[in-house]
Amino acid sequence: MLKSPPQTPSSRPAASPAPGASEVFQLLRDGRPRTRAELARLTGLARSTVASRVDTLMALGLVTPDGGAASTGGRPPSLFALNPGARVVVGADFGATHARVILADLSGRELAEERQALAIDEGPDAVLGWLVRTVALLLERGNRPVSELAAIGIGLPGPVEHRTGRPINPPIMPGWDRADVPALVQTRYDVPVLVDNDVNIMALGERSFFWPETTELMFVKVATGIGAGIISGGALQRGAQGTAGDLGHVRVPRGGEVLCRCGNIGCLEALAGAPALVAALNAQSAGELGTSQDVVDLVRSGDARAVQAIRQAGRDIGDVLATCVNLINPSVIVIGGSLAQAGEHLLAGIREVVYRRSLPLATEHLRVAPSVAGDRAGVMGATVMAVDHVLSPESIEAACATLTTA
């Protein structure tokens, strides 16, 4: 929950905090300065009510004067805007073998960053212990006191129950099953801790920074596993249990009797995931490929077998995405993850099948594009998740309520 700063006699509002201040604040979140008169017109509220709510938001430090508007006679009206420096948040993205953490202001602007080679299978105590130490380091680098930290967003490479922040049977995260991630972090920082799976936060990051006007978007991560973050109506869709977008375990036409690690046969991941491609290419040439980066390097070198394999992986992914296009009708499908670094060969296979098998109306304006954020999509999305929580109407109202007892 957003905490109010210490109040002094000069900064304390003259009257009781105005209820409903979040309604005015949401109009100022975009950073565009507005006058009280504009805010009154947009909300339909009386100017006196708007003035009271602006005073409350200024007392919280979330809104600040922003010069003056052009005068039509007399004193120019005052402008007010979001104060992005009022608080800071932390975004953390954990992969199987890496960690990236950033400190950002309320506009999402990065203030400090730390990266580390870190194995997720070391367990929650070791990984989250590193995180809390890193948060302290970033606050120091950014010259921000811990009292200004408002929330921490975390992305993990496995299924997560978003409501509780607990990983659920994550296949590559031994020791993490149902670990209370927020509680472990909150032993050091008494702020909201939001946790989601990596592909969901990638979707948030990609959409917020590079496709802000797009309300219907899928972000598909193609790596060891294959999954999608689905944004519909401008909101992330997690599903009833948080497993929405698990494309990797959809059966594909070419799947046959291929056994998947989930126990089923014919799954997309068992054919088009990085381990499957590594195994297939090694079988063809008795090679020693070990990782998705090895596959990408081979494709980039122009190896015909690798190019053919990645193109076929794209077709298999396209088989599943064609159904998704007909079902949820996205306007943009963004392809990310380690195998997406193979470039146009993967995208060409996806497009080939999606445009052939989806309904013409659904693909008329559909774009299938590579990720712009690349390996930063996750940490950017974790930051967005934290900021969205801090600036949500519920958090703003709760912060306003604390002023009544200040």
N, C-alpha and C positions, 0 to 999 in steps of 0.2 A: 504494500500500500504506500502511496506517495505520502511522505512525511512533510509537515510544514516546518519552515525554518524558524529559529528562535525569533520571537517578536520583541521589538523595542517600542517605547512610547511613540516614537515618530513613525514607525512602520505599521503599527496596529490600526486596523480600520476604525473609523469613528463609531460606526454602528455595528450591530451584530452581522456576521457573515450572511450574505444573501443566499438563500437556497436556490438551486437550479442554475448555479454559475456554470456548470458544465455545458449547458446549452449554448451560452455565449462563447465559451472556450473552444468548442468544436469548430466554430466559424473562424477562429484565429489560428487553428492548428496548421493551416497551409503556409503560414509565415507572411501572408499578405497583410499589410497594415490596414486597419479600418477605423473609422470614427465611431463615436457612440451613436450618432445619427444613423450611420449605415447599419450598425448592429441592431438598432431598434427596428429599422425597416425590414431587415432580413428575418428577425425573430418574431416581429409583431408585438414586441413588448414595449411598455412605456419607457421613455428615456430615463426616468428616475430609477426604474428597475434595472435597466441596462447599466447605468452608472454605478449602482450599488454592487452589481455582479462584477463589473470590471475592477472596482476597488478591492473586492475580495480576491480576485485572481492576481492583482498586483501585490496584495499582502502575502500571497503564497510565493511570489517571485516568478510565476509562470507567464505573466504578461507584463510588458514594459512599454512605456511611451516610445513613440517612433517618429519624432519630429512633428510637423504640423501639415495639415492638408491646405490646399489652395483656398484663400479667403475669397468670399463673395461680398465682402464688406464687413468691417469690424475685425475682431481678433480671429486668426485662423483656428479652426477646430483641431483638437488634439487627435493624433493617430495612435493606435495601440496594436501591438503584434505579439506573437509568441516570443518568449525569451528562451531560446534553445539552450543557453548555458545555465539555466536554473538548476538542473540536475544532470547527472550522468547515469548511463547504464553500461552493462557489460554484456557482450555477446560472445559465446564460446561454441566452437564447432569441433567435435571429436570424431575422428575416423578410426579405422582399425589400427593404424600406426602413426597417426599424427594428431596434433592439437593446434588450434589457432584461436586466440582470444583478443578481442579489441575492447577498448574503452571508447564510448561515443557520447555525444551530447543528444539532446532531445530531437534534433533534426536528423539524427543518424550519422552526423559527421564524425569521422574517426579522429580520435585524439591521441591514441597510443595503441601499439600492437605487440603481441608476443607470440612466437611460434616455437613448437617443440616436437621432436620425434618422440612419440609416446604411445606405447602399446595399450590398447583398450583392455586387453585381457589381463593386465596387471591388477584389475579389480577396482571397485568404486573408492575404497579408502585411499589408494595410491593416486589414482587419477584425479579425484576431487580434492585431495590434499594439495596436489600440484596446482589445481585451479584456484583455490582460496589464496595460496601464496602469490600466484600470478596476479590476481585481482589487486592485492595490496601493492605489488610492484607497479602496476599500471596506474593506480591512483596516485602513487608517488611521482611517476613520470609526468602525469597530466597535471600535477600540482592541484589535486582536488582532494578535499577531506572526505573521510568515509561517510560523514553525515550527508553528503550530497549524492551518494550512491542510492538510486531509486529502485533498481531491479536488475536481475541477472537472467539472461536467456541462454539455454543450453540445447544443442543438438547432439543426439547420440545415434550411432550406426546400428539401430535395431528397433523393434516395435516398442512403442511407449504409450502408456495410458496417460494421455495428456492431462486429464483432470487431476490426477494425483502425482504426475511426474515420475512414475515408476516404470522402468523397463519390464517388459513381459516376455519371458522365455527368449531373450535375444541370442541368436545362434552363434555369434562370434564374440560374445561378451560373457565369458564364464565368471560367475560370482556376482553378476549384476541383477539376476532375476528378482524382481519386486523390491529392489533396493530403494529406500526412500531418499532419492537424490536431493529433493529440496531440503529435507531436514538435515542432511549431512552438510550441505553448504550453509544453511542458516545457523549452524552452531557458531559460525564465524561472522556472518553478515545477516542482520535482521531485516531482510528485504524480501519481496516476492521473488521466487525462483521458478521460472517457467521452463518446462522440458518438453521436447518433441523429437520425433525421429528426423534423421538428416535430410531426407528428400522433401519433407514438408517445409522445413526451414529454407531449403534451397529454392523452393517455389516462392516462398515469401520474399526472399532476397532478390531474386531475379525479377519478379513482377514489380516490387516496390520501387526499385531503382531504374529499371530499364523498360518496363511495360506498364507504367502507372495508369494509363487510360484503358487498359485491357481488363475486363471483368471476367472473362472466360479463358483460363489458361491451364495447361498441363505442363509440368516440369518432369521430364523422364530422366532418371539417373541410370546410366548403363555402366556398370562396373562389376564387382564380384557378384552382386545381386542386381536385380532390375526392379525399380519401383517408380511410382509417380506421385507427385504432389498435385492435388487437384484444387484449383481455385474457380469457384462458380459463384456468380452474383457478387464478385468482388471479395468473397470470403473463402478461407481455407476449409475444405470439406474433409473431416477426419473420419466420418462414419461412426457407427454406434460404439464400436470397441477400439477405434483408432487405427483400424487396418485398411482403410480406404486407400486404393492406389497400389495394392500389392500385385503388380502385374507379373512378377517373376514366376508366380505359381499358377498362372493360367495355362491350360493345355493348348498346344499349338498343333496345326495340321501335320507338321513334319516330325512331331515328337515321338511317334511310335512307342517303343518300349523303353526309351531312355529313362533311367532311374534318376530322380532328383533327390537332393539332400533332405527335402521335406517328407520323403517317403512315397510320394506319388510318382507317376510316370508321365513323360511327355511335357514337362513344364518348360516354359520359355527360358527360364534361367539355366536349365540343364543343357540347353542348346546354344544360347546366345550370351550367357554370362562369361566373364573373363576366365574363370577356371575351365569352362567347357572349351573355349577357343584355344587356350594354352594346351590342353590335352589333345585336341584335334590336330593342331599344328605340329606338336611333338610326335604324334603317331605317324604323321605323313613323312617326317624328315629325320626322325630319331634325334630331334633337337633337344635343347636344354632351356627352353623358355620357362620362366617361372612366374611372371607377373603380367598384369594388364599393360604396364609400360613396355614390357618386352614385345607384346603384340603390336602396340602402337608404333614402336620403333621399326619393327619389321614392315608394317604397312607403309610407313613414311620412306623406307628404303626402296620401295617399289616391288617388294617380293610378291609375285603373282598369287601364290597360295594364300598368303596373309590377306591380300586385297580381296580375293574371292571369299575367304572366310568371314571377313568383317562385313562385306556386302551382303552375304547370306544372313548374317546375324541381324542386319538391318531389315531384311525382308521378314524374318521371323518376328521381330519386334513390330514391324508394320502390320502383320496379321492381327496382333492383339490391339494395336492402336486403331485399326480400321473399325473395330467394334466399338472402342471408346468414342471415336468421332461420331458414329451414328447414335450412340447412347447419350452422350453429354454435350456434344456439339461445341467443342472449344474453338476459339478463333485463332489461338496460337498454341503450338506444341514446341516446347524448348527442350533440346536434347543436351544433357550434361553428363557428368561422371567421367571416370578415367578413360573409358573406351571412346568417348566422344572426341578425344584428342586425335583420333584417327581421321577426323575431318569429313570431307564430302563423301567418302566411300560408304560410311555408315549411314549418313543422312540420305544418300541416293537410294539405298536399299529400302529405308523406311518410306520415303516419298513414293517410290515405285509401287508399293503395295497399298499404302493408305489412299492415294489418289485413284487407284484402280478399283478398290473394293468398297470405299465409302460412298455414301449417297452424294450425287453431284451438288445438291443444294448445301450439304454440310461442308463440302470442300471448296465451294465457290470462292470464299475469301480466306480459307485456312492457310496459315503460314507454319511451316516446319523449319525451325531455325536453331542454330547452335547457341549454346549458352554464351551470353556476353560476360557474365560475372566470372565464369570459369571456376577455379578452385576457391574463390572467395564467396560464392553464392551462399554457402552454409553459414559462415560467420556474419554475413550481411543480414541474412534472414533471422538469425538468433537475436541480432540487435533490433530488428524491426519488431519481433515478437515482444521483446522487453519494453520498447518504447510504446507500442500499442497498448500494452497493459497499463503502463504508468499514466498515459494520457487518455485512458478510457473514461467515459462518463462516470462509471462507478468509482474509479479511483479519484477523480477530481472531486466528486461529491463527498467522498470520505475525507479527503484532505481539507475541504472547506469546513466540514463538521468539527475537525480538530481545533479550528480557530476559536470556536465557541468556548473552549476550555483553556485556551492559551492565556 
